[in-house]
Amino acid sequence: MFALMFAAIGGGIATVSVMAPTGLIPAFLSAPIGGSLCALLAAIHISRRPSEDGISQDELDAQTDEMVAALRSMAAQGKDAAIRPERESAASKAA
């Protein structure tokens, strides 16, 4: 997020410096457009960049499937524990 913010600020400053010879009013009016375009280009660059750890999409899908299977087995264990009544404690018998 900070990369996009810095790209937008830098793009706005660069746009003002490039447009300054035409006049200050057009330069300052075009700064938000230039900053937004630079932020858009930075976002596209970040989204296209491969992951830092070099894991392929197939490996990520396999990891996701393993995690889902583990969560489903834990949910099934929790369901079994909820169905099976536990021993009553001495306090519940006294009441």
Biopython code that builds the backbone (N, CA, C, O; Angstrom):
import numpy as np
from Bio.PDB.StructureBuilder import StructureBuilder

atoms = [
    (1, "MET", "N", (0.821, -1.185, 0.000)),
    (1, "MET", "CA", (0.000, 0.000, 0.000)),
    (1, "MET", "C", (0.871, 1.257, 0.000)),
    (1, "MET", "O", (0.567, 2.250, -0.662)),
    (2, "PHE", "N", (1.970, 1.181, 0.769)),
    (2, "PHE", "CA", (2.860, 2.335, 0.788)),
    (2, "PHE", "C", (3.510, 2.547, -0.578)),
    (2, "PHE", "O", (3.771, 3.684, -0.974)),
    (3, "ALA", "N", (3.770, 1.459, -1.294)),
    (3, "ALA", "CA", (4.364, 1.590, -2.625)),
    (3, "ALA", "C", (3.433, 2.363, -3.555)),
    (3, "ALA", "O", (3.882, 3.203, -4.336)),
    (4, "LEU", "N", (2.141, 2.078, -3.468)),
    (4, "LEU", "CA", (1.177, 2.804, -4.306)),
    (4, "LEU", "C", (1.095, 4.273, -3.904)),
    (4, "LEU", "O", (0.987, 5.157, -4.754)),
    (5, "MET", "N", (1.149, 4.518, -2.606)),
    (5, "MET", "CA", (1.085, 5.896, -2.126)),
    (5, "MET", "C", (2.303, 6.687, -2.614)),
    (5, "MET", "O", (2.171, 7.810, -3.101)),
    (6, "PHE", "N", (3.482, 6.089, -2.477)),
    (6, "PHE", "CA", (4.688, 6.788, -2.923)),
    (6, "PHE", "C", (4.715, 6.950, -4.443)),
    (6, "PHE", "O", (5.213, 7.957, -4.947)),
    (7, "ALA", "N", (4.191, 5.983, -5.167)),
    (7, "ALA", "CA", (4.117, 6.105, -6.624)),
    (7, "ALA", "C", (3.187, 7.245, -7.013)),
    (7, "ALA", "O", (3.486, 7.999, -7.939)),
    (8, "ALA", "N", (2.070, 7.379, -6.320)),
    (8, "ALA", "CA", (1.126, 8.457, -6.624)),
    (8, "ALA", "C", (1.731, 9.822, -6.309)),
    (8, "ALA", "O", (1.594, 10.763, -7.091)),
    (9, "ILE", "N", (2.397, 9.926, -5.166)),
    (9, "ILE", "CA", (3.015, 11.210, -4.804)),
    (9, "ILE", "C", (4.127, 11.560, -5.793)),
    (9, "ILE", "O", (4.213, 12.690, -6.274)),
    (10, "GLY", "N", (4.973, 10.580, -6.086)),
    (10, "GLY", "CA", (6.056, 10.824, -7.045)),
    (10, "GLY", "C", (5.536, 11.160, -8.428)),
    (10, "GLY", "O", (6.084, 12.026, -9.110)),
    (11, "GLY", "N", (4.485, 10.482, -8.841)),
    (11, "GLY", "CA", (3.892, 10.772, -10.146)),
    (11, "GLY", "C", (3.285, 12.160, -10.205)),
    (11, "GLY", "O", (3.378, 12.840, -11.227)),
    (12, "GLY", "N", (2.666, 12.582, -9.115)),
    (12, "GLY", "CA", (2.107, 13.931, -9.072)),
    (12, "GLY", "C", (3.183, 14.995, -9.136)),
    (12, "GLY", "O", (3.043, 15.994, -9.841)),
    (13, "ILE", "N", (4.264, 14.773, -8.390)),
    (13, "ILE", "CA", (5.375, 15.736, -8.407)),
    (13, "ILE", "C", (6.030, 15.767, -9.791)),
    (13, "ILE", "O", (6.362, 16.836, -10.303)),
    (14, "ALA", "N", (6.211, 14.598, -10.385)),
    (14, "ALA", "CA", (6.810, 14.547, -11.722)),
    (14, "ALA", "C", (5.913, 15.232, -12.748)),
    (14, "ALA", "O", (6.404, 15.912, -13.649)),
    (15, "THR", "N", (4.611, 15.056, -12.616)),
    (15, "THR", "CA", (3.685, 15.696, -13.552)),
    (15, "THR", "C", (3.740, 17.213, -13.425)),
    (15, "THR", "O", (3.721, 17.924, -14.430)),
    (16, "VAL", "N", (3.807, 17.711, -12.190)),
    (16, "VAL", "CA", (3.908, 19.159, -11.988)),
    (16, "VAL", "C", (5.200, 19.681, -12.599)),
    (16, "VAL", "O", (5.202, 20.728, -13.246)),
    (17, "SER", "N", (6.300, 18.957, -12.398)),
    (17, "SER", "CA", (7.577, 19.449, -12.933)),
    (17, "SER", "C", (7.603, 19.416, -14.465)),
    (17, "SER", "O", (8.211, 20.283, -15.091)),
    (18, "VAL", "N", (6.952, 18.430, -15.064)),
    (18, "VAL", "CA", (6.913, 18.361, -16.528)),
    (18, "VAL", "C", (5.964, 19.418, -17.096)),
    (18, "VAL", "O", (6.245, 20.006, -18.141)),
    (19, "MET", "N", (4.852, 19.659, -16.420)),
    (19, "MET", "CA", (3.843, 20.592, -16.922)),
    (19, "MET", "C", (4.105, 22.042, -16.512)),
    (19, "MET", "O", (3.398, 22.937, -16.976)),
    (20, "ALA", "N", (5.092, 22.299, -15.660)),
    (20, "ALA", "CA", (5.348, 23.653, -15.165)),
    (20, "ALA", "C", (5.630, 24.659, -16.282)),
    (20, "ALA", "O", (5.199, 25.805, -16.159)),
    (21, "PRO", "N", (6.317, 24.305, -17.346)),
    (21, "PRO", "CA", (6.541, 25.310, -18.402)),
    (21, "PRO", "C", (5.248, 25.812, -19.054)),
    (21, "PRO", "O", (5.237, 26.912, -19.607)),
    (22, "THR", "N", (4.172, 25.044, -19.006)),
    (22, "THR", "CA", (2.911, 25.492, -19.609)),
    (22, "THR", "C", (2.156, 26.442, -18.693)),
    (22, "THR", "O", (1.239, 27.129, -19.143)),
    (23, "GLY", "N", (2.518, 26.494, -17.435)),
    (23, "GLY", "CA", (1.855, 27.353, -16.469)),
    (23, "GLY", "C", (1.596, 26.588, -15.185)),
    (23, "GLY", "O", (1.486, 25.362, -15.193)),
    (24, "LEU", "N", (1.500, 27.312, -14.088)),
    (24, "LEU", "CA", (1.321, 26.647, -12.797)),
    (24, "LEU", "C", (-0.078, 26.079, -12.617)),
    (24, "LEU", "O", (-0.237, 25.016, -12.018)),
    (25, "ILE", "N", (-1.088, 26.766, -13.122)),
    (25, "ILE", "CA", (-2.456, 26.265, -12.946)),
    (25, "ILE", "C", (-2.659, 24.949, -13.692)),
    (25, "ILE", "O", (-3.151, 23.993, -13.092)),
    (26, "PRO", "N", (-2.303, 24.856, -14.974)),
    (26, "PRO", "CA", (-2.442, 23.540, -15.629)),
    (26, "PRO", "C", (-1.553, 22.471, -14.994)),
    (26, "PRO", "O", (-1.921, 21.297, -14.952)),
    (27, "ALA", "N", (-0.390, 22.878, -14.504)),
    (27, "ALA", "CA", (0.511, 21.909, -13.876)),
    (27, "ALA", "C", (-0.122, 21.327, -12.619)),
    (27, "ALA", "O", (-0.104, 20.112, -12.422)),
    (28, "PHE", "N", (-0.680, 22.183, -11.769)),
    (28, "PHE", "CA", (-1.289, 21.685, -10.530)),
    (28, "PHE", "C", (-2.607, 20.962, -10.788)),
    (28, "PHE", "O", (-2.983, 20.072, -10.025)),
    (29, "LEU", "N", (-3.312, 21.334, -11.853)),
    (29, "LEU", "CA", (-4.546, 20.624, -12.177)),
    (29, "LEU", "C", (-4.274, 19.239, -12.765)),
    (29, "LEU", "O", (-5.095, 18.332, -12.624)),
    (30, "SER", "N", (-3.136, 19.074, -13.417)),
    (30, "SER", "CA", (-2.816, 17.768, -13.998)),
    (30, "SER", "C", (-2.085, 16.847, -13.025)),
    (30, "SER", "O", (-1.908, 15.666, -13.324)),
    (31, "ALA", "N", (-1.661, 17.350, -11.882)),
    (31, "ALA", "CA", (-0.928, 16.530, -10.909)),
    (31, "ALA", "C", (-1.737, 15.333, -10.410)),
    (31, "ALA", "O", (-1.183, 14.236, -10.340)),
    (32, "PRO", "N", (-3.026, 15.484, -10.057)),
    (32, "PRO", "CA", (-3.771, 14.296, -9.611)),
    (32, "PRO", "C", (-3.910, 13.228, -10.694)),
    (32, "PRO", "O", (-3.907, 12.032, -10.404)),
    (33, "ILE", "N", (-4.032, 13.674, -11.942)),
    (33, "ILE", "CA", (-4.155, 12.701, -13.035)),
    (33, "ILE", "C", (-2.846, 11.934, -13.204)),
    (33, "ILE", "O", (-2.853, 10.709, -13.332)),
    (34, "GLY", "N", (-1.728, 12.652, -13.205)),
    (34, "GLY", "CA", (-0.430, 11.995, -13.332)),
    (34, "GLY", "C", (-0.130, 11.080, -12.157)),
    (34, "GLY", "O", (0.419, 9.992, -12.336)),
    (35, "GLY", "N", (-0.489, 11.518, -10.954)),
    (35, "GLY", "CA", (-0.280, 10.673, -9.776)),
    (35, "GLY", "C", (-1.128, 9.422, -9.815)),
    (35, "GLY", "O", (-0.668, 8.338, -9.456)),
    (36, "SER", "N", (-2.369, 9.572, -10.254)),
    (36, "SER", "CA", (-3.253, 8.405, -10.352)),
    (36, "SER", "C", (-2.764, 7.416, -11.399)),
    (36, "SER", "O", (-2.822, 6.205, -11.190)),
    (37, "LEU", "N", (-2.286, 7.927, -12.516)),
    (37, "LEU", "CA", (-1.759, 7.032, -13.554)),
    (37, "LEU", "C", (-0.513, 6.294, -13.069)),
    (37, "LEU", "O", (-0.342, 5.109, -13.357)),
    (38, "CYS", "N", (0.352, 6.985, -12.340)),
    (38, "CYS", "CA", (1.545, 6.313, -11.798)),
    (38, "CYS", "C", (1.152, 5.259, -10.769)),
    (38, "CYS", "O", (1.751, 4.184, -10.734)),
    (39, "ALA", "N", (0.163, 5.545, -9.935)),
    (39, "ALA", "CA", (-0.297, 4.550, -8.962)),
    (39, "ALA", "C", (-0.918, 3.353, -9.669)),
    (39, "ALA", "O", (-0.736, 2.215, -9.237)),
    (40, "LEU", "N", (-1.646, 3.600, -10.749)),
    (40, "LEU", "CA", (-2.226, 2.501, -11.524)),
    (40, "LEU", "C", (-1.137, 1.624, -12.133)),
    (40, "LEU", "O", (-1.227, 0.397, -12.087)),
    (41, "LEU", "N", (-0.117, 2.244, -12.699)),
    (41, "LEU", "CA", (0.994, 1.476, -13.267)),
    (41, "LEU", "C", (1.723, 0.678, -12.187)),
    (41, "LEU", "O", (2.124, -0.463, -12.420)),
    (42, "ALA", "N", (1.894, 1.275, -11.010)),
    (42, "ALA", "CA", (2.547, 0.554, -9.912)),
    (42, "ALA", "C", (1.699, -0.627, -9.459)),
    (42, "ALA", "O", (2.235, -1.693, -9.158)),
    (43, "ALA", "N", (0.384, -0.450, -9.407)),
    (43, "ALA", "CA", (-0.505, -1.549, -9.006)),
    (43, "ALA", "C", (-0.457, -2.685, -10.020)),
    (43, "ALA", "O", (-0.453, -3.856, -9.641)),
    (44, "ILE", "N", (-0.421, -2.349, -11.297)),
    (44, "ILE", "CA", (-0.316, -3.385, -12.329)),
    (44, "ILE", "C", (1.013, -4.119, -12.201)),
    (44, "ILE", "O", (1.067, -5.343, -12.324)),
    (45, "HIS", "N", (2.079, -3.372, -11.956)),
    (45, "HIS", "CA", (3.396, -3.999, -11.792)),
    (45, "HIS", "C", (3.419, -4.934, -10.585)),
    (45, "HIS", "O", (3.957, -6.038, -10.666)),
    (46, "ILE", "N", (2.844, -4.501, -9.479)),
    (46, "ILE", "CA", (2.825, -5.331, -8.269)),
    (46, "ILE", "C", (1.988, -6.584, -8.486)),
    (46, "ILE", "O", (2.369, -7.666, -8.039)),
    (47, "SER", "N", (0.856, -6.453, -9.164)),
    (47, "SER", "CA", (-0.006, -7.619, -9.368)),
    (47, "SER", "C", (0.595, -8.620, -10.350)),
    (47, "SER", "O", (0.314, -9.815, -10.248)),
    (48, "ARG", "N", (1.399, -8.174, -11.280)),
    (48, "ARG", "CA", (2.013, -9.063, -12.267)),
    (48, "ARG", "C", (3.297, -9.717, -11.767)),
    (48, "ARG", "O", (3.764, -10.703, -12.338)),
    (49, "ARG", "N", (3.860, -9.166, -10.707)),
    (49, "ARG", "CA", (5.132, -9.665, -10.188)),
    (49, "ARG", "C", (4.946, -11.057, -9.600)),
    (49, "ARG", "O", (3.962, -11.294, -8.899)),
    (50, "PRO", "N", (5.869, -11.989, -9.866)),
    (50, "PRO", "CA", (5.727, -13.331, -9.279)),
    (50, "PRO", "C", (5.925, -13.274, -7.767)),
    (50, "PRO", "O", (6.509, -12.329, -7.235)),
    (51, "SER", "N", (5.431, -14.294, -7.094)),
    (51, "SER", "CA", (5.546, -14.308, -5.639)),
    (51, "SER", "C", (7.013, -14.358, -5.238)),
    (51, "SER", "O", (7.858, -14.857, -5.982)),
    (52, "GLU", "N", (7.302, -13.837, -4.057)),
    (52, "GLU", "CA", (8.682, -13.723, -3.603)),
    (52, "GLU", "C", (9.301, -15.078, -3.276)),
    (52, "GLU", "O", (10.509, -15.256, -3.429)),
    (53, "ASP", "N", (8.500, -16.020, -2.833)),
    (53, "ASP", "CA", (9.056, -17.302, -2.429)),
    (53, "ASP", "C", (9.118, -18.292, -3.582)),
    (53, "ASP", "O", (9.607, -19.406, -3.392)),
    (54, "GLY", "N", (8.650, -17.936, -4.750)),
    (54, "GLY", "CA", (8.779, -18.782, -5.924)),
    (54, "GLY", "C", (7.856, -19.982, -5.958)),
    (54, "GLY", "O", (8.132, -20.942, -6.677)),
    (55, "ILE", "N", (6.774, -19.959, -5.206)),
    (55, "ILE", "CA", (5.833, -21.074, -5.196)),
    (55, "ILE", "C", (4.878, -20.912, -6.377)),
    (55, "ILE", "O", (4.335, -19.831, -6.603)),
    (56, "SER", "N", (4.682, -21.987, -7.119)),
    (56, "SER", "CA", (3.787, -21.929, -8.273)),
    (56, "SER", "C", (2.330, -21.986, -7.812)),
    (56, "SER", "O", (2.037, -22.305, -6.660)),
    (57, "GLN", "N", (1.438, -21.674, -8.728)),
    (57, "GLN", "CA", (0.008, -21.683, -8.408)),
    (57, "GLN", "C", (-0.474, -23.086, -8.062)),
    (57, "GLN", "O", (-1.336, -23.246, -7.199)),
    (58, "ASP", "N", (0.071, -24.106, -8.725)),
    (58, "ASP", "CA", (-0.326, -25.485, -8.417)),
    (58, "ASP", "C", (0.064, -25.868, -6.992)),
    (58, "ASP", "O", (-0.694, -26.542, -6.296)),
    (59, "GLU", "N", (1.249, -25.435, -6.563)),
    (59, "GLU", "CA", (1.678, -25.720, -5.188)),
    (59, "GLU", "C", (0.796, -24.991, -4.181)),
    (59, "GLU", "O", (0.461, -25.543, -3.132)),
    (60, "LEU", "N", (0.419, -23.748, -4.497)),
    (60, "LEU", "CA", (-0.473, -23.011, -3.602)),
    (60, "LEU", "C", (-1.837, -23.685, -3.515)),
    (60, "LEU", "O", (-2.429, -23.750, -2.438)),
    (61, "ASP", "N", (-2.342, -24.189, -4.644)),
    (61, "ASP", "CA", (-3.620, -24.900, -4.636)),
    (61, "ASP", "C", (-3.534, -26.167, -3.797)),
    (61, "ASP", "O", (-4.469, -26.489, -3.065)),
    (62, "ALA", "N", (-2.424, -26.886, -3.896)),
    (62, "ALA", "CA", (-2.249, -28.105, -3.098)),
    (62, "ALA", "C", (-2.202, -27.774, -1.609)),
    (62, "ALA", "O", (-2.792, -28.488, -0.797)),
    (63, "GLN", "N", (-1.504, -26.694, -1.243)),
    (63, "GLN", "CA", (-1.458, -26.277, 0.160)),
    (63, "GLN", "C", (-2.848, -25.893, 0.654)),
    (63, "GLN", "O", (-3.222, -26.221, 1.780)),
    (64, "THR", "N", (-3.607, -25.202, -0.180)),
    (64, "THR", "CA", (-4.962, -24.814, 0.200)),
    (64, "THR", "C", (-5.838, -26.041, 0.406)),
    (64, "THR", "O", (-6.609, -26.096, 1.364)),
    (65, "ASP", "N", (-5.728, -27.027, -0.484)),
    (65, "ASP", "CA", (-6.508, -28.255, -0.336)),
    (65, "ASP", "C", (-6.148, -28.990, 0.951)),
    (65, "ASP", "O", (-7.031, -29.527, 1.621)),
    (66, "GLU", "N", (-4.856, -29.021, 1.310)),
    (66, "GLU", "CA", (-4.436, -29.666, 2.554)),
    (66, "GLU", "C", (-5.027, -28.950, 3.765)),
    (66, "GLU", "O", (-5.485, -29.593, 4.710)),
    (67, "MET", "N", (-5.015, -27.619, 3.735)),
    (67, "MET", "CA", (-5.565, -26.864, 4.864)),
    (67, "MET", "C", (-7.067, -27.074, 4.991)),
    (67, "MET", "O", (-7.584, -27.209, 6.101)),
    (68, "VAL", "N", (-7.768, -27.102, 3.868)),
    (68, "VAL", "CA", (-9.215, -27.330, 3.900)),
    (68, "VAL", "C", (-9.516, -28.717, 4.442)),
    (68, "VAL", "O", (-10.445, -28.881, 5.234)),
    (69, "ALA", "N", (-8.744, -29.724, 4.029)),
    (69, "ALA", "CA", (-8.952, -31.084, 4.531)),
    (69, "ALA", "C", (-8.705, -31.147, 6.034)),
    (69, "ALA", "O", (-9.445, -31.818, 6.753)),
    (70, "ALA", "N", (-7.676, -30.456, 6.515)),
    (70, "ALA", "CA", (-7.398, -30.443, 7.951)),
    (70, "ALA", "C", (-8.529, -29.763, 8.719)),
    (70, "ALA", "O", (-8.928, -30.236, 9.783)),
    (71, "LEU", "N", (-9.042, -28.666, 8.190)),
    (71, "LEU", "CA", (-10.144, -27.973, 8.863)),
    (71, "LEU", "C", (-11.409, -28.822, 8.877)),
    (71, "LEU", "O", (-12.143, -28.829, 9.865)),
    (72, "ARG", "N", (-11.665, -29.534, 7.792)),
    (72, "ARG", "CA", (-12.854, -30.393, 7.750)),
    (72, "ARG", "C", (-12.735, -31.541, 8.743)),
    (72, "ARG", "O", (-13.722, -31.911, 9.379)),
    (73, "SER", "N", (-11.538, -32.109, 8.886)),
    (73, "SER", "CA", (-11.377, -33.198, 9.855)),
    (73, "SER", "C", (-11.533, -32.674, 11.277)),
    (73, "SER", "O", (-12.091, -33.363, 12.130)),
    (74, "MET", "N", (-11.047, -31.465, 11.541)),
    (74, "MET", "CA", (-11.231, -30.881, 12.875)),
    (74, "MET", "C", (-12.705, -30.604, 13.137)),
    (74, "MET", "O", (-13.183, -30.809, 14.253)),
    (75, "ALA", "N", (-13.428, -30.144, 12.126)),
    (75, "ALA", "CA", (-14.859, -29.890, 12.293)),
    (75, "ALA", "C", (-15.605, -31.191, 12.550)),
    (75, "ALA", "O", (-16.532, -31.224, 13.358)),
    (76, "ALA", "N", (-15.208, -32.261, 11.868)),
    (76, "ALA", "CA", (-15.851, -33.560, 12.090)),
    (76, "ALA", "C", (-15.570, -34.065, 13.499)),
    (76, "ALA", "O", (-16.459, -34.631, 14.136)),
    (77, "GLN", "N", (-14.355, -33.873, 13.996)),
    (77, "GLN", "CA", (-14.028, -34.266, 15.364)),
    (77, "GLN", "C", (-14.845, -33.460, 16.363)),
    (77, "GLN", "O", (-15.307, -33.995, 17.371)),
    (78, "GLY", "N", (-15.022, -32.178, 16.086)),
    (78, "GLY", "CA", (-15.828, -31.348, 16.979)),
    (78, "GLY", "C", (-17.280, -31.765, 16.974)),
    (78, "GLY", "O", (-17.944, -31.720, 18.010)),
    (79, "LYS", "N", (-17.785, -32.173, 15.814)),
    (79, "LYS", "CA", (-19.163, -32.647, 15.717)),
    (79, "LYS", "C", (-19.343, -33.933, 16.514)),
    (79, "LYS", "O", (-20.338, -34.103, 17.219)),
    (80, "ASP", "N", (-18.359, -34.847, 16.396)),
    (80, "ASP", "CA", (-18.424, -36.102, 17.140)),
    (80, "ASP", "C", (-18.392, -35.844, 18.640)),
    (80, "ASP", "O", (-19.104, -36.507, 19.394)),
    (81, "ALA", "N", (-17.592, -34.906, 19.076)),
    (81, "ALA", "CA", (-17.506, -34.595, 20.502)),
    (81, "ALA", "C", (-18.800, -33.960, 20.996)),
    (81, "ALA", "O", (-19.187, -34.170, 22.146)),
    (82, "ALA", "N", (-19.470, -33.192, 20.152)),
    (82, "ALA", "CA", (-20.721, -32.552, 20.557)),
    (82, "ALA", "C", (-21.851, -33.572, 20.636)),
    (82, "ALA", "O", (-22.745, -33.437, 21.472)),
    (83, "ILE", "N", (-21.826, -34.582, 19.785)),
    (83, "ILE", "CA", (-22.878, -35.598, 19.793)),
    (83, "ILE", "C", (-22.723, -36.529, 20.987)),
    (83, "ILE", "O", (-23.713, -36.895, 21.620)),
    (84, "ARG", "N", (-21.494, -36.912, 21.298)),
    (84, "ARG", "CA", (-21.218, -37.835, 22.385)),
    (84, "ARG", "C", (-21.315, -37.085, 23.713)),
    (84, "ARG", "O", (-20.550, -36.147, 23.933)),
    (85, "PRO", "N", (-22.227, -37.466, 24.599)),
    (85, "PRO", "CA", (-22.342, -36.752, 25.872)),
    (85, "PRO", "C", (-21.136, -37.045, 26.767)),
    (85, "PRO", "O", (-20.635, -38.168, 26.819)),
    (86, "GLU", "N", (-20.700, -36.032, 27.450)),
    (86, "GLU", "CA", (-19.587, -36.178, 28.389)),
    (86, "GLU", "C", (-20.113, -36.683, 29.726)),
    (86, "GLU", "O", (-21.316, -36.654, 29.987)),
    (87, "ARG", "N", (-19.203, -37.141, 30.559)),
    (87, "ARG", "CA", (-19.586, -37.574, 31.905)),
    (87, "ARG", "C", (-20.116, -36.393, 32.686)),
    (87, "ARG", "O", (-19.614, -35.276, 32.553)),
    (88, "GLU", "N", (-21.096, -36.626, 33.474)),
    (88, "GLU", "CA", (-21.611, -35.555, 34.308)),
    (88, "GLU", "C", (-20.666, -35.355, 35.476)),
    (88, "GLU", "O", (-20.147, -36.319, 36.040)),
    (89, "SER", "N", (-20.449, -34.115, 35.833)),
    (89, "SER", "CA", (-19.569, -33.828, 36.959)),
    (89, "SER", "C", (-20.361, -33.909, 38.252)),
    (89, "SER", "O", (-21.591, -33.956, 38.244)),
    (90, "ALA", "N", (-19.647, -33.923, 39.344)),
    (90, "ALA", "CA", (-20.285, -34.020, 40.655)),
    (90, "ALA", "C", (-21.150, -32.798, 40.931)),
    (90, "ALA", "O", (-22.173, -32.907, 41.606)),
    (91, "ALA", "N", (-20.759, -31.656, 40.425)),
    (91, "ALA", "CA", (-21.528, -30.436, 40.663)),
    (91, "ALA", "C", (-22.884, -30.508, 39.967)),
    (91, "ALA", "O", (-23.872, -30.017, 40.514)),
    (92, "SER", "N", (-22.960, -31.097, 38.792)),
    (92, "SER", "CA", (-24.236, -31.165, 38.093)),
    (92, "SER", "C", (-25.168, -32.177, 38.755)),
    (92, "SER", "O", (-26.387, -32.023, 38.682)),
    (93, "LYS", "N", (-24.618, -33.211, 39.400)),
    (93, "LYS", "CA", (-25.458, -34.170, 40.108)),
    (93, "LYS", "C", (-26.020, -33.560, 41.382)),
    (93, "LYS", "O", (-27.137, -33.878, 41.788)),
    (94, "ALA", "N", (-25.253, -32.692, 42.005)),
    (94, "ALA", "CA", (-25.687, -32.094, 43.257)),
    (94, "ALA", "C", (-26.822, -31.109, 43.027)),
    (94, "ALA", "O", (-27.635, -30.893, 43.926)),
    (95, "ALA", "N", (-26.896, -30.516, 41.866)),
    (95, "ALA", "CA", (-27.909, -29.499, 41.597)),
    (95, "ALA", "C", (-29.213, -30.105, 41.296)),
    (95, "ALA", "O", (-30.183, -29.390, 41.045)),
]
sb = StructureBuilder()
sb.init_structure("model")
sb.init_model(0)
sb.init_chain("A")
sb.init_seg("    ")
for serial, (resi, resn, name, xyz) in enumerate(atoms, 1):
    if name == "N":
        sb.init_residue(resn, " ", resi, " ")
    sb.init_atom(name, np.array(xyz, "f"), 0.0, 1.0, " ", f" {name:<3s}", serial, name[0])
structure = sb.get_structure()
